[in-house]
């Protein structure tokens, strides 16, 4: 069974600490052995000592003159002193070598122990973050949420890797959400197109029948005919919105003057009871897109704002260029506003705050903006109301 990554790192780090220590101890031992006196040297000293004693024992000192006896005695004393010093030095050297050997071995053992402890610490510092990042990669592959942010372990570079993985996971999650939303909208557009087609077929004969009955209405039928006509109008409007929702902008894009579009809509779509405040720079920013689609989206937003304010109050509309080649369009009303729990859902089909609304108007606005590479968001107007901000590439 192969060793795990942590154990492999541990063995490598221990080897890096112990192998040089073992080589140093071995070299020291060989040096001590090379510098220690050989057996032949010690044997020669023993032979000198023995021959000296034999010489002193065999000499007849009675026949020697006093100077000769004094010289012989001095030589014997010096020889004995030299031999004693050599023996003491040899004994001291043996004790010194033994003590130094113990110290060297203790230091070597300390180095090996320190290498093992340091290697274990470093292996944990390296292996744990790597194993954690491998686990994170598996969680990202399985679309599982990453653990909550915690104190990083290991070198600062691992924190950078964790941050990069979190960003990648967020990007993947947002991409998946965008893809799911796009797929859902594609399916909804196809269904809307078919439903609109099926609704238009019976609407024409229903209208003809209602018109025929309305020529000579009986008193008991008059209210029923009015209901049929109103519901037929409602179904026709719903079918028209379904048709628009299921159809993407067609034809080549062209330059659209947003200031001109908003000025024209403010002039014809805002009733007299509402004060419309326009803030449009000169020259007004232009976007590349489809005039009819953009006009329809802006018209829906202005119409919603007018209805929310009950045909009275202040309506603010502005256009502003922003850095990186984008244009922002704002439409702010001072009506009752949108509940906080619905602000993130108002752009989904069938979500509406109006009793007679179809819930398709804002979904159509979002579809048009996304088809032009833009986006829309809604926020609360200070003091009450809703503010819609559109951002389009200039």
Secondary structure, 3 states (H helix, E strand, C coil): CCCCHHHHHHHHHHHHHHHHHHHHHHHHHHHHHHHCCCHHHHHHHHHHHHHHHHHHHHCCHHHCCHHHHHHHHHHHHHHHHHHHHHHHHHHHHHHHHHHHHHHHHHHHHHHHHHHHHHHHHHHHHHHHHHHHHHHHHHHHHCCCCCCCCCCCCCCHHHHHHHHHHHHHHHHHHHHHHHHHHHHHHHHHHHHHHHHHHHHHHHHHHHHHHHHHHHHCCCHHHHHHHHHHHHHHHHHHHHHHHHHHHCCCCCCCCEEEEHHHHHHHHHHHHCCCCEEEEEECCCCCCEEEECHHHHHHHHHHHHHHHHHHCCCCEEEEEEEEEECCCEEEEEEECCCCCCCHHHCCCCCCCCCCCCCCCCCCHHHHHHHHHHHCCCEEEEEECCCCCEEEEEEEEC
